[in-house]
């Protein structure tokens, strides 16, 4: 299978009727000329105004990308997919040649990501286990032998949650994707089944909309959108059950993140949920990139050489925040490290509230066909172990 990218990243140039070698002056001149021709206010009837408005917005989108030196490089190398990714200010500040080397390194990973999301069906299995008996005080007889103690502890382990999901995605157009997900979840109280259909549309490199519909009872509808620009992001989702609108009010989820400094990576975020269990949280994230210093003296070729151990390139992060759940405040802290070459992520965190302190440890690893996520949650009421496995099912040849 070839990983060469299809030549579909010429579309924005064709909108401005330019070739990929056009200078910045040519892009500016063509944008001004076409904007005057297709501006809605220049049209004399409603029919031509509708057509011109669509063309005018297309021209603005093309200019928005091609007039930005960094976004143009991303588009030329990775196409539309690259415009949906979040890029740190540190990468933007590098030279053009360094940016090209970084983009070339990402190209192969993006190709596999596209295959996983658009072609291969995906299934996941999640299990939540109450493992308090393995670590808490022994509740059996003091005269029990060691083998009996171990056996009794394992017999008291309880399955709290079991969830099986299967999803598949299809690319409807360059901007739109449809996904279908079936889900079965079992817990000690009930077993639930769900069928979900979702349509995502990329209006521009900065704005994506989403519509999700539940196809089984109880029916619900979710409308949302995400706007991203220069490291700042705003996401909003509104969910409601149309058949039970009067008895079940709609819920609103709003999140916003903003860079604290123009040329640094520190970020502040706000999350607000208005619904049955209202919640608001404020968080500060402090990431650090390591291993990219090898770009200062790059070798010949288009890619950065991997480290010998696989632990040489990645990021670390620290985060601190305050969460209010039903007016009750909690202090939240987390530290994590991601090793990019190994696709390995490790995190440890703590939550301090009136009920005591809770601890969370988690790790995830993935390759092109499998992702495994494990976590352990410790609080005064017990210990919860969770394991999730996600598999991409390769399509069989005819």
C-alpha positions in Angstrom: 0.0 0.0 0.0 1.4 3.4 -1.0 1.3 6.2 1.5 1.7 8.9 -1.0 -1.0 11.6 -0.6 -3.6 12.1 -3.3 -3.1 15.3 -5.2 -6.3 16.9 -3.6 -4.4 19.8 -1.9 -4.7 22.0 -5.0 -8.3 22.9 -4.5 -7.7 26.2 -2.6 -5.3 27.3 -5.4 -8.0 26.6 -8.0 -10.5 28.7 -6.1 -8.2 31.7 -6.6 -7.3 30.4 -10.1 -3.6 30.2 -9.3 -0.9 27.5 -9.4 0.9 26.2 -6.3 4.0 28.4 -7.2 2.1 31.6 -6.9 3.8 34.4 -4.9 2.2 36.1 -2.0 1.7 39.3 -4.0 -0.2 37.2 -6.7 -2.4 35.7 -4.0 -3.2 39.1 -2.5 -4.0 40.6 -5.9 -6.2 37.7 -7.0 -8.1 37.7 -3.7 -8.9 41.4 -4.0 -10.1 41.1 -7.6 -12.3 38.0 -6.9 -13.7 39.5 -3.7 -14.9 42.6 -5.6 -16.5 40.5 -8.3 -18.3 38.0 -6.0 -19.1 40.3 -3.1 -22.9 39.8 -2.2 -23.5 43.5 -2.1 -22.4 43.8 -5.8 -25.2 41.5 -7.0 -28.5 42.8 -8.5 -30.9 39.9 -7.7 -31.5 37.3 -5.0 -30.6 34.3 -7.2 -27.2 35.7 -8.2 -26.6 36.9 -4.6 -27.0 33.3 -3.3 -24.5 31.9 -5.8 -22.1 34.8 -5.3 -22.2 34.5 -1.5 -21.2 30.8 -1.7 -18.3 31.6 -4.0 -17.3 34.6 -1.9 -17.0 32.5 1.3 -15.0 29.9 -0.7 -12.6 32.7 -1.8 -12.2 33.9 1.8 -11.5 30.4 3.1 -8.8 29.9 0.4 -7.2 33.3 1.2 -7.3 32.6 4.9 -5.1 29.6 4.4 -2.8 30.6 1.5 -2.1 34.1 3.0 -0.7 32.5 6.2 2.8 31.2 5.4 2.6 28.4 8.0 -0.9 27.2 7.1 0.0 27.3 3.4 3.0 25.0 4.1 0.7 22.7 6.1 -1.8 22.6 3.3 0.8 22.0 0.6 2.2 19.0 2.6 -0.7 17.5 4.3 -3.8 18.8 2.5 -7.1 19.5 4.2 -6.4 17.1 7.0 -3.4 19.1 8.2 -5.6 22.2 8.6 -7.8 20.4 11.2 -4.8 19.8 13.5 -3.7 22.0 16.4 -0.2 23.5 16.0 1.8 24.9 18.8 3.4 28.4 18.6 6.8 26.7 19.0 6.4 25.0 15.6 5.1 28.2 14.0 8.2 30.1 15.1 10.7 27.7 13.3 12.2 28.3 9.9 10.5 27.1 6.7 12.9 24.3 6.2 12.4 23.0 9.8 8.6 23.2 9.4 8.9 21.1 6.3 10.9 18.5 8.1 8.3 18.3 10.9 5.4 18.1 8.5 7.2 15.3 6.5 7.6 13.3 9.6 3.9 13.7 10.4 2.7 12.8 6.9 2.9 9.0 7.3 1.1 9.0 10.7 -1.7 11.1 9.2 -2.1 8.6 6.4 -2.6 5.8 8.8 -5.0 7.9 10.9 -7.1 8.6 7.8 -7.3 4.8 7.0 -8.3 4.1 10.6 -11.0 6.7 10.7 -12.4 6.5 7.2 -12.0 2.8 6.1 -11.5 0.5 9.0 -14.4 -0.3 11.4 -13.4 0.2 15.0 -14.5 -1.8 18.1 -13.8 -1.2 21.7 -14.3 -3.2 24.9 -14.3 -1.4 28.3 -14.4 -3.2 31.7 -14.7 -1.5 35.1 -13.8 -3.6 38.1 -14.1 -2.9 41.9 -10.8 -4.1 43.2 -11.1 -2.8 46.8 -10.8 -6.3 48.2 -7.3 -6.8 46.7 -5.9 -3.8 48.5 -8.1 -3.1 51.5 -8.1 -4.8 55.0 -8.8 -8.5 54.9 -12.4 -9.2 56.1 -12.0 -13.0 56.6 -10.9 -15.0 59.5 -7.5 -14.3 61.1 -6.8 -18.0 61.0 -7.1 -18.3 57.2 -4.0 -19.5 55.4 -2.2 -17.3 52.8 -3.7 -19.2 49.8 -7.2 -18.9 51.3 -6.7 -15.2 51.9 -5.6 -14.6 48.3 -8.6 -16.6 47.0 -11.1 -14.8 49.2 -9.7 -11.4 48.0 -10.1 -12.3 44.3 -13.6 -13.8 44.9 -14.7 -10.4 46.3 -13.7 -8.5 43.1 -16.8 -7.2 41.4 -17.5 -6.2 37.8 -19.1 -2.7 37.9 -19.2 -1.9 34.2 -19.0 -3.7 30.9 -19.3 -1.8 27.6 -18.9 -3.0 24.0 -18.8 -0.4 21.2 -18.5 -0.7 17.4 -18.2 2.2 15.1 -17.4 3.0 11.5 -16.9 6.2 9.5 -17.4 7.2 5.9 -16.1 10.3 4.1 -19.1 12.0 2.4 -17.0 14.8 0.9 -13.8 16.7 1.5 -15.6 18.6 4.3 -18.1 16.1 5.6 -17.9 12.8 7.4 -20.6 10.4 8.7 -20.0 8.0 11.6 -22.2 5.2 13.0 -21.8 3.7 16.4 -23.5 0.8 18.2 -23.1 0.5 22.0 -24.1 -2.1 24.6 -23.4 -1.3 28.3 -24.1 -3.4 31.3 -23.9 -2.5 35.0 -25.5 -3.9 38.1 -28.6 -1.8 37.6 -29.5 -2.2 34.0 -28.3 -3.1 30.5 -28.5 -0.4 27.8 -28.3 -0.4 24.1 -27.7 2.6 21.8 -27.3 3.3 18.1 -25.8 6.7 17.3 -25.4 8.5 14.0 -23.1 11.6 13.7 -22.4 14.0 10.8 -19.4 16.3 11.1 -18.9 19.2 8.6 -15.7 21.2 8.3 -17.0 24.7 7.3 -13.5 26.2 7.4 -10.0 25.3 8.7 -11.2 26.9 12.0 -14.8 25.8 12.4 -16.3 22.3 12.6 -20.0 21.5 13.2 -21.5 18.3 14.5 -25.0 16.7 14.6 -25.6 13.5 16.6 -28.9 11.6 16.7 -29.8 8.6 18.9 -31.7 6.1 16.8 -33.1 4.1 19.7 -35.3 5.0 22.6 -34.9 7.4 24.3 -34.2 9.6 21.3 -32.0 12.6 21.8 -30.4 15.2 19.5 -27.1 16.9 20.0 -25.9 20.0 18.1 -22.4 21.3 18.5 -19.6 23.2 17.0 -15.9 23.8 17.6 -13.9 27.0 16.7 -10.1 26.9 16.8 -7.7 29.7 15.9 -4.1 30.3 16.9 -4.2 27.8 19.8 -7.5 29.1 21.2 -10.5 26.9 21.1 -14.3 27.2 21.9 -16.6 24.2 21.8 -20.3 24.2 22.5 -22.9 21.3 22.5 -26.6 21.4 23.2 -28.5 18.1 23.8 -32.2 17.5 24.2 -34.8 14.7 24.1 -37.5 16.1 21.7 -40.2 13.6 22.8 -39.7 14.6 26.5 -38.7 18.2 26.0 -41.1 19.5 28.8 -40.0 16.9 31.4 -36.3 16.7 30.5 -34.8 20.1 29.9 -32.0 20.5 27.4 -28.4 20.4 28.6 -25.5 22.7 27.6 -21.8 21.9 27.5 -19.4 24.7 26.9 -15.6 24.6 26.9 -13.1 27.3 26.0 -9.3 27.3 26.1 -6.9 30.1 25.5 -3.1 30.5 25.4 -1.8 32.6 28.2 1.2 33.9 26.3 1.7 34.5 22.6 4.9 32.5 22.1 4.5 30.0 24.9 2.4 26.8 25.4 0.7 27.5 28.7 -3.1 27.3 28.4 -6.1 28.2 30.6 -9.4 26.4 30.1 -12.9 26.8 31.3 -15.6 24.0 31.2 -19.3 24.6 32.0 -22.0 22.0 32.0 -25.7 23.0 32.7 -27.9 20.0 33.1 -29.0 17.4 35.6 -25.7 17.6 37.5 -24.3 21.1 36.8 -20.5 21.5 36.8 -17.9 24.2 36.2 -14.2 23.8 36.2 -11.1 26.0 35.6 -7.8 24.5 34.6 -4.3 25.7 33.8 -2.0 23.5 31.6 1.8 23.8 31.5 3.2 21.6 28.6 6.8 21.1 27.7 8.2 19.6 24.5 11.4 17.7 24.6 13.5 16.1 21.9 12.9 18.6 19.1 16.3 20.2 19.7 17.6 17.7 17.1 16.1 20.0 14.5 18.7 22.6 15.3 21.3 20.5 13.4 19.1 18.4 11.1 20.6 15.6 9.0 20.1 15.3 5.3 16.7 14.2 4.3 13.2 15.1 5.3 12.8 13.5 8.7 14.1 13.8 12.2 16.0 10.6 13.2 14.4 8.6 16.0 16.1 8.2 19.4 17.7 4.9 20.2 15.5 4.2 23.2 12.2 5.5 21.8 12.0 7.9 24.8 13.8 10.9 23.2 10.9 12.8 21.7 7.6 13.8 23.3 5.9 16.1 25.8 5.4 16.4 29.5 2.6 18.4 31.1 1.4 19.7 34.5 -2.1 20.9 35.2 -3.9 22.5 38.1 -7.5 23.4 38.5 -10.6 23.9 40.5 -13.9 22.1 39.9 -17.4 22.8 41.3 -19.9 19.9 41.2 -23.2 20.9 42.6 -21.5 23.8 44.4 -19.0 21.5 46.1 -15.4 22.6 45.2 -12.5 20.2 44.4 -8.9 20.9 43.8 -7.4 18.9 40.8 -3.8 18.3 39.8 -2.2 16.1 37.2 1.2 15.3 35.7 1.8 13.3 32.6 4.3 12.4 29.9 3.8 11.3 26.3 6.5 9.5 24.4 5.7 10.2 20.7 7.8 7.5 19.1 6.3 4.8 21.3 2.7 6.2 21.2 2.8 5.8 25.0 1.1 8.1 27.4 1.3 8.0 31.3 -0.6 10.2 33.7 -0.9 10.5 37.5 -3.4 12.9 39.2 -5.1 13.7 42.5 -8.4 15.3 43.4 -8.9 16.9 46.9 -12.5 17.5 48.1 -14.5 17.4 51.3 -14.9 13.7 51.1 -11.1 13.2 51.1 -8.4 12.8 48.5 -8.7 10.7 45.3 -5.8 9.4 43.2 -5.8 8.4 39.5 -3.1 6.6 37.5 -3.5 5.8 33.8 -1.6 4.7 30.8 -2.3 4.2 27.1 -0.5 2.7 24.2 -1.5 2.4 20.5 -0.3 1.3 17.1 -2.0 1.4 13.7 -4.5 -1.4 14.7 -4.9 -1.4 18.5 -5.2 1.0 21.4 -5.0 -0.1 25.0 -6.0 2.2 27.9 -5.7 1.2 31.6 -6.5 3.3 34.7 -6.7 2.9 38.4 -8.9 5.1 40.6 -8.3 5.2 44.4 -10.7 7.0 46.7 -11.9 6.6 50.3 -14.8 4.4 49.2 -12.7 1.8 47.2 -10.5 1.1 44.2 -11.7 1.0 40.6 -9.6 -0.6 37.9 -10.6 0.0 34.3 -9.3 -1.6 31.0 -10.3 -0.5 27.5 -9.1 -2.1 24.3 -9.8 -0.5 20.9 -9.2 -2.5 17.7 -9.3 -1.4 14.1 -10.6 -4.3 12.0 -8.7 -4.7 8.7 -10.9 -5.2 5.6 -10.4 -8.6 4.1 -9.4 -8.9 0.4 -12.0 -10.4 -1.9 
